Amino acid sequence: MTPTLTIVEHPVLADRLSVMRDRDTAHGDFRQALFEAAAIMAVEVARGLPVKEVEIQTPLEETKGLRLRDEVAVVPVLRAGLGMVEGFLRLLPDARVGHVGIYRDEEEHVPIDYYERLPPRLPTSRVYVLDPMLATGGSAVHALNKLKRAGARQPELVCLVAAPQGIETVHTAHPDVVIWTAAVDRELDENAYIRPGLGDAGDRVFGTA
């Protein structure tokens, strides 16, 4: 299967991404911009959801309509991915939410597990993995491995900024996984931070410990 990368182009999304990139943006403004950016991403990602025809009764007559065919699950990579959940649930309020807790060893740059709670019925659901930043790709691959072992047939990865190295890592390990992003950034630096990037999105969303 040919790897798929979708860069979402939208003027409001580009505006919100610039707000998040700005180091002078306050934490509250960053959280609001992240929510709005995630909501736009949700609309674009959901365009591909399959539908089914149903019979409905309006106040005046019976007619045909369309409903979503499959259940939806969103799985944020903790903790920065939590900041994207509300934007998705605003569009898809019935989506089930799971969580995968992974942190990156700052010396080896490898993912380390610390929490996992996956939603039920993954094999029959459309599954979206949420993480604002795709850097080395290690955490994303780790999360996708977990979801596939749990039965997710074709999870999709939704982020806001991605480094070329991370995209390559995910596509090498999971060539069937679609990656959605608002921007592909230039590179990773010697500390494996995305340049120009967003800084530490987790701290910007939740505050420093």
N, C-alpha and C positions, 0 to 999 in steps of 0.2 A: 504494500500500500504506500502511495506517495505521501510523505509528511506534509501536513498542512499548517500554515501559519497565516492567521488573519489579523491584519492591523486595522483597527477600527478608526475610521476618520470621521470626526464630528467636531464642529467648531466649539461647541460648549464643552465637550470632553477635553479638547486641546487647551481651553481656557482653565479648566479645573486642574489639569495636569501641571500647568505653569504655576498655579497657586501652590500646589504641593511641592514643587521643586524649589520654590523660593525659601531660602533659609530664614527670612524675616517673617514668614507666615506663622501666626500664633497657633497653638495647639488646637484651640476650638475651631479656627478657620480651616486648619488642615483636616480635622475630622469631618467637617461639613463638606469640604471639597471631595474627600474620599468617598463619602456617602453618595454624593451626586455623580461622581465619576463611575462608581460601581453600578448605580441605577441605569446610567446610559449603557454601560457594558451589558447589563442584564437584558435590556431591550434588544440590543444587537444579537446577542447570543441566542435569545429565545426565538428569533426569527425562524430557526430551523426546527423548532419543536413540531412533531407530528400532531395532527388533529383527527378527530372522528366526527362524523355527522350524527346529530341527535335530533329527536323530536322534542319541541318545547311548546308550552302553552303561554302565549302572551295574554295580556288582559283582554285582547280582542279576538284572538283566533289561534289555531294551532299552526305552527310553522316549523321549518327546519333551521338548525343552527350548527355551529361548530364548537366543540370542546376539546381541550387538550387530551390527547390519547394516553400519554404515559405519565406516571408519577415523576416528580422531580426531587432530587436530593442535592443539597449544597454542602460541601465539606471544606471549611476554611482550614488552612495550615496555620496553627497557632504560633504567635499570637496576632501578628499583623493581619492575617487573613480575616480575623473577626470583624475588622473595620469595613469589609466589603459585604458582609452578610445582610445588613439591614437594607442596603440598596437592592439586593436580589429579592429579599422577602417583600419589599414594597410592590414589586411586580408579580411575584410568585408566592403569595402568602401561605399557600398550602404546602410549600416545599418542606421536606424534612431536612433537618440540620444535623450533621455529624461533626466530629472534630478530630483532627490529627495534630498532636503536639510534637514538634520537631525543633530542636535548636542546632545551630551550627557550631562545631568545635572551632574556635577562632584560630587555633594553631594549625590543625590539620585540614580545616575547611570541609569536614565530613559531617553528615547529618546524624543526630543522636535522638532516639525516641524518648519521650517522657509522658505521653498521654495518647490514648486512642479510644474513641467511642464512635462507631460507625452506625449509620441509620439502617433500618431493616429494608428488605426487598430491593437490594442493590441490583440484582440481575435483571429486574424488570423496570428499572428507573433510568431516567436521564440524569447523569451525575456530573456536577460541575465542581472542580477543585479550585478554591479561591486563594490567591496569594498575590499581594500587590507587586512584588518584585521577584523576577526570575533571574537570579545571578549565576551561580555555578550550575544550577539545575539539580544539585544533589538532593535537596529537600523535596523538590517536586517529584523526582523519580522515586524517591522513598515513599512518598504519599501515594503515588500512582501504583506502585507495587502492592501496597497494602490493600488498596481498593480493588485491584484486579484479583488478588487472592481471595477477597471477600465476595467476589462474584460480579463486580461491575464490569460490564461488557465493553463499553467504550467511553470511559470518562473523558471529559474535556477540561483543559487547564485555562483558567482565566486570570490574567495579571494586568498590571497597568504599565510597567516598564520591564523590558527584557534585554539581557545582554546576549550577544551572538553566541557566546560560549554556552550559556544556559539553554538556548534554543537547540543548539546542536546536541547537547547532552540528552535532553528529553527526546528528541527525534531519533537519536541512536538507540536509546533504551526502549522507547515506545513509539515506533513510527506510525502507529494507528491513531495516536492522540492528537486532536486538534488543539493548537495553542492560539488563544485570543490575547491580544495586547493593544494598548493605546500607543505604544512607541517602542521601537528597537533602539536602544542606546548604543553608544560607541564601543565600550569595552569594559572589562574588569580591571581594577588596579591591583597592586601587589597584595592588598589585603582582601581581595575578592569582593570589593564593593563596586557597584555599578557606577560608571561615569557617563553622563553627569548625574544620573540617579535622583533619588529622593532623600538621601541620608538614611537614617534608621526609621523606617516607617512605623515599626512597632512602638518605638519610644514616642514618636510624634502623635500616634493615635492614643496611646494609653498613658503617656507620661513616664518619666524616668522612675526607676525603682528607688 
